[in-house]
Amino acid sequence: MSAVTGKRPALPGWLYVLFLTLLATATDEFIIAGVLPAIAGDLDVGVAAAGQLVTVFAVIYAVGAPTLAVVCERYPRRTVMVSALVVFVLANVAAAVAPGYWWLMAARVAAALGAAVVASAAFATAAAGAPQGEQGRYLGVVTAGMTAALFTGVPLGSWLGGALGWRATFWLIALVGAVAAVGLLVAAPSVPGSEPAPLRERLAPLRNLLVLRLVAVTFLAASGGLMFYTYLAAYTAQVTSTSSGLLSFLLFVVGIAGLGGALLSGRITDAWGPARSLRLVVGGHALALGLAALLVFSGTDNRFGLALVIGCWSLFAWGLTPPVQGSVLKAAGPASGMTALALNISGLYLGTGVAAAVGGVVISTAGTQYVPVAAAALMGLSFVLTLVPAAARPSVHTRVSASPIDR
């Protein structure tokens, strides 16, 4: 375990720029939730219609990530990220000045496409730019950017929207995205794209059963874990009597534990390897959801126990990305790494959509107390898939070394 806790070399500045980049693109999805009523009132549409701006972003992101990755795979990663960030920034500027609902909807579609390309290229860059034995740690830092967005996006959007109007939220995202683009242009390592290849070869991850199995692991884990997160407020009300500020405190616990989980998971991935770490994270996640189910059925009004269970759950929930992305890269190899990572991100976002829908069905048919039960069942299926043995493949670093990185 010394490799997990031992002193490591300082992280390069460009990795923090990737953190900021993923913080900006992920926040763009969540920040709008805090200003939906204001958007609905200003654009003269219903709150439900305004809510579709969130749904469309997630769906376009899920579909666009693997599709555009196939197109962008052969281009240098820095060029891809900066170009996609320019699209992302312009889309948010367009959203900030949107004269009507459909203009805003079109801007959200463009922003989602830009964010989808940025995410897959950022993970590919972090993996390729990591020194030997540090890949998990680097992926963990990038993941932390997405995790931080979960507990900064909605509160920040609500505050800024209330103080300066909902359009200010999009100006803020555009500004952060522009800063990230400049940072990437100056500091990002020069990671070359893959060699030109026929479309059939570029679509190889779609025929790679190991990659598809890992995408299924991500899909099921997202479906179970984010189902619990989506209905956390309703679950909290089932466990304990409502108390002013309790949910806000629990969301703070989720954020802090999730951030720590992403960073710790990266180190564990380096120490134990992605396959073993993935089993640990998914198995721990399933057990945490099982504890959440036991807590709600125990009938005890224990706020300390509730916070402890939710913190444990969040630690594993946001520890998924480093080992699963590392496993995907190892399975696909650098030639198709960006496409495979994008496919995995698509599985994550599709799982997010399924989580809300299935959770709603569970609540309407069985009751809120069964949400962690259903979530644990999905997580159990995900864990079973991590146990399927895979044929050994060349390590990512061994194969990446054929394409030197100009730092």
Helices and strands as residue ranges (DSSP letters): H 2-5, H 13-30, G 31-35, H 36-43, H 47-72, H 77-96, H 101-129, H 135-164, H 167-187, H 199-202, G 204-207, H 209-230, H 232-239, H 246-272, H 274-298, H 303-317, H 321-332, G 334-336, H 337-365, G 368-370, H 371-386, H 396-400
